[in-house]
Amino acid sequence: MKPARASAAPVSIGVAGRPRVSLLDYVALTKPRLNLLVVATSAAGYYLGSPGGPLLWPMARGVAGIALVAGGAAVLNQVLERDTDALMRRTRSRPLPDARVEPGDARLYGFALAVAGVGVLALGASIAAALLAVATLGIYLVAYTPLKRRSSLATLVGAVPGALPPLIGWAAAEGRVSMGGWTLFAIVFLWQIPHFMAIAWLYRDDFAGAGFPMLPVVEPDGRRTGRQALLYAAALLPVSVVPTFAGLSGWAYFWAAVVLGVGLLVLSARFAVSRDDGRARALFLGSIVYLPLLWVTMVWDH
């Protein structure tokens, strides 16, 4: 008789027979790559909104509060979407759909992060920043998350909380919301649409399988998807140069914004003319390059 074949490596078991949870799973729940963008844009907003230049400790405190709120929102969003995340290839290995973290534990964790972040902003930055953070949580979890299953307009709604971190950073520094902060908000809001349209096209089959009515799902030929990317990239170009005229940055930034904006517009136009994965991927990568370069130049030329 042949000896029994060795089984696969055993799963590490924790309390009450549950799989042992890694600290990295809890880190993953906060979507650290996305949170890195939140930290960068909120830090830039704080820097640009600081009269006379920011002090390091208050700036770190304000940005930390924003990062905690963003991390809490990400966790709570995944609690709400754990069933649909399990249906998509790019999300099924997340800690919740993969059953590495219990929904109740994740809910408590996300709530604690969000409350801590709002508290840090209220006590260590400004009430205006804390109120904007609460608004971010409300729009993201109460409006955007359920709307994703009902309408393609969810993309526009989701772009609002996505664009609020630099405005929160500005409010944390200045203690109020003013035109400069709204300009930063507008830039990030408009940038998100070409970026999201590229993602929606590349993962349209995944979104369709999970029942999300993204534009490429409800309109498979992608014409509206391409038009939306082009329209918002075109609107972004003039808005992106406003910081020069608002006194936030100089002419070096102005010309950098023009060059970057034209580049993003060309990538969007190419995608709008011919909707294929190659051009969608080029737009996606171009949008990833665009925003950090724009912020770095704006801060450098402040």
Rosetta blueprint (number, residue, H / E / L):
1 M L
2 K L
3 P L
4 A L
5 R L
6 A L
7 S L
8 A L
9 A L
10 P L
11 V L
12 S L
13 I E
14 G L
15 V H
16 A H
17 G H
18 R L
19 P E
20 R L
21 V L
22 S L
23 L H
24 L H
25 D H
26 Y H
27 V H
28 A H
29 L H
30 T L
31 K L
32 P H
33 R H
34 L H
35 N H
36 L H
37 L H
38 V H
39 V H
40 A H
41 T H
42 S H
43 A H
44 A H
45 G H
46 Y H
47 Y H
48 L H
49 G L
50 S L
51 P L
52 G L
53 G L
54 P L
55 L L
56 L H
57 W H
58 P H
59 M H
60 A H
61 R H
62 G H
63 V H
64 A H
65 G H
66 I H
67 A H
68 L H
69 V H
70 A H
71 G H
72 G H
73 A H
74 A H
75 V H
76 L H
77 N H
78 Q H
79 V H
80 L H
81 E L
82 R H
83 D H
84 T H
85 D H
86 A L
87 L L
88 M L
89 R L
90 R L
91 T L
92 R L
93 S L
94 R L
95 P L
96 L L
97 P L
98 D L
99 A L
100 R L
101 V L
102 E L
103 P H
104 G H
105 D H
106 A H
107 R H
108 L H
109 Y H
110 G H
111 F H
112 A H
113 L H
114 A H
115 V H
116 A H
117 G H
118 V H
119 G H
120 V H
121 L H
122 A H
123 L H
124 G H
125 A L
126 S L
127 I H
128 A H
129 A H
130 A H
131 L H
132 L H
133 A H
134 V H
135 A H
136 T H
137 L H
138 G H
139 I H
140 Y H
141 L H
142 V H
143 A H
144 Y H
145 T H
146 P H
147 L H
148 K L
149 R L
150 R L
151 S L
152 S L
153 L L
154 A H
155 T H
156 L H
157 V H
158 G H
159 A H
160 V H
161 P H
162 G H
163 A H
164 L H
165 P H
166 P H
167 L H
168 I H
169 G H
170 W H
171 A H
172 A H
173 A H
174 E H
175 G L
176 R L
177 V L
178 S L
179 M H
180 G H
181 G H
182 W H
183 T H
184 L H
185 F H
186 A H
187 I H
188 V H
189 F H
190 L H
191 W H
192 Q H
193 I H
194 P H
195 H H
196 F H
197 M H
198 A H
199 I H
200 A H
201 W H
202 L H
203 Y L
204 R H
205 D H
206 D H
207 F H
208 A H
209 G H
210 A H
211 G L
212 F L
213 P L
214 M L
215 L H
216 P H
217 V H
218 V H
219 E L
220 P L
221 D L
222 G L
223 R H
224 R H
225 T H
226 G H
227 R H
228 Q H
229 A H
230 L H
231 L H
232 Y H
233 A H
234 A H
235 A H
236 L H
237 L H
238 P H
239 V H
240 S H
241 V L
242 V H
243 P H
244 T H
245 F H
246 A L
247 G L
248 L L
249 S L
250 G L
251 W H
252 A H
253 Y H
254 F H
255 W H
256 A H
257 A H
258 V H
259 V H
260 L H
261 G H
262 V H
263 G H
264 L H
265 L H
266 V H
267 L H
268 S H
269 A H
270 R H
271 F H
272 A H
273 V H
274 S L
275 R L
276 D L
277 D H
278 G H
279 R H
280 A H
281 R H
282 A H
283 L H
284 F H
285 L H
286 G H
287 S H
288 I H
289 V H
290 Y H
291 L H
292 P H
293 L H
294 L H
295 W H
296 V H
297 T H
298 M H
299 V H
300 W H
301 D L
302 H L
